[in-house]
């Protein structure tokens, strides 16, 4: 292989790596909007905060959340919710709440962005 071909090969590899880094950095780190289940309960995400709307109730619990890979962890003062976030981030499915009684109702429940 000639020196010129090697040079262009290295430039191409560096360009692909830089483009990959730019894409990774530009991906959204937060959820935005309302995610609703089939039973009417919903979570409203805005910035680093989330509200648990409890169906049609106007009272809401406010908490924070974190995303690591496709794992969503929502923290409220009295319970935490662990969920699996879809690759497209348009839905999530609850895995656990840390409360056995609440888990009976919530575990496996899917929330979809409206």
KEZA-716989 format. One record per residue: x, y, z of N, C-alpha, C in turn. Coordinates in steps of 0.02 Angstrom, whole numbers, plus 50000, padded with zeros to 5 digits. Layout:
BEGIN
XYZXYZXYZ...
***
This chain:
BEGIN
500424994250000500005000050000500455006250000500265011149962500675017249957500565021750018501035026450026500995031250081500355035350077500165037250016499565041350006498935037450027498895031050010498315026950028498275026050104498855025050137498865024450210498625030850243498865036450217498675042950244497915044050240497625042550182496905043350174496505038350216496795032450225496475027450269496435029850340496985032750365497005035350433496525041250440496525045750391496065051450393495345049050394495185043950355494505041150354494295038250421494755034550453494605031550518494495037050570494925042050571494845047550618494185051150607493995052250544493365055650529492775051650554492785044950546492235040750570492195040950647492755040850680492765041250753492485047950777492685053350745492445060050765491695060550753491445058050698490725058150684490355054050736490625048250755490305044050807490265047650873490795051150892490795054850955490275060450953490235064050897489745069450890489045066750897488905061150866488235058150870488085056050942488555052950975488455050651044488325056551092488685061951082488605067851125487945071351112487715071151050487105074851033486465071051049486505064651067485905060951085485595064051147484925064251150484605067351208484745063251272484875066751325485015063651390484405063451434483875066951414483275067451455482665065051416482155063351453481505061851423481095068151425480635068851379480215074851376479515072751358479025075251395478335074051379477985069151426477395067051405476955062751446476965055651420477075050951466477055043851451476465040951488476005037751453475385035351481475305027851474475005024651524474855017451521474145016451497473965010251484473285008651461472765009751515472975009851579472495010851633472415018251651472775022651615472675029751625473175033351669473605029551703474115033051743474655035751697474995040951719475495043951675476075046951714476625047451681477225050851705477365056551658477505062451685477665068251645478395070151658478805069851605479515071251611479665078251584480085081851622480295088551601480975089851631481485090151590482165091151615482375085251657482595086451718482815081151764482265078751810481665081551803481115079751849480575075751814480195072251855479635068151831479065068851881478455068851855477865068851898477455062551885477235059351938476795053551935476085056251943475705056151889475045059451888474485055251917474585048751930474085044451961473405044951927473365043051866472735043151829472505050251815471875051651827471615058251812471685063051871472015060851924472105065051983472525071151967472365076751998472765082751988473355082952036473335078752089473895078252135474445074152102475055076252109475605072752078476185072252126476525066552123477165065852159477695068252111478165072052137478715074352096479355070852118479745068852069480375065452083480895067052030481435063352033481965064051984482075057351950482455057351896482585051051862483275051151831483515045051817484155044051783484075038751730484465039451677484485034451624485195031951618485285025451622485935022351611485825016551563486125017151504485995012551449485245012851435484895007351441484165007351430483795006251496484115007651552483805006851617483595013651643482965014351659482675020451686482545019451760482815023951802482685023751873482365030351894481755029851920481375035651943481375035552019481555041052050481585041452123481075046452149480615043852189480135048052225480315047652299480035051852341480215051852412480015045352447479465042252425479225036252460479325029752421479555029952359479695023852322480115025452260480435020352233480825020852172480525016252120480575018152057480325014052002480915012351957480985005951942481495003751894481125001251833481355003551774481015001751712481525000751656481304997151605481704996251545481455001051492481905005251468481735010251418481835007351348481355008451304481415006151235481985009751200482275006551149482835009551113482655016351083482045017151060481835023551031481615028651083481625026751147481435030951204480715033351202480295029851165479585031851161479145027751207479445023051243479055019151291479535016151343479245014051400479625010351450479155005551485479445000151512479064995051547479344994451618478894994751667479104994551737479324987551756479914987151788480184980851813480044979951887480114985351926480024984851998479914991752028479594991852086479484998152122479804998052191480034992252213480304991752280479774990752333479144990452312478574989452357478184983452331478144978052370477834971852347477104972952326476734976852364476034978052348475964982052282476364987252276476354991252215476594987252155477084982852166477334978652111476794974152082476324971952124475784967652099475384971152044475324977652048474934981451999475364984351943475964986551961476364990451914476854986351873477094980851901477614976951866477364974651798477764975951746477584974151678477154979251642476944984451676476534989651645476954993751597476684994851537477034998651486476745005651481477195010451478477015017551469477275019851401476845023151363477015025351296476945032851291477415035951255477415043151248476835045251203476495050451224475925053151185476145058951143
***
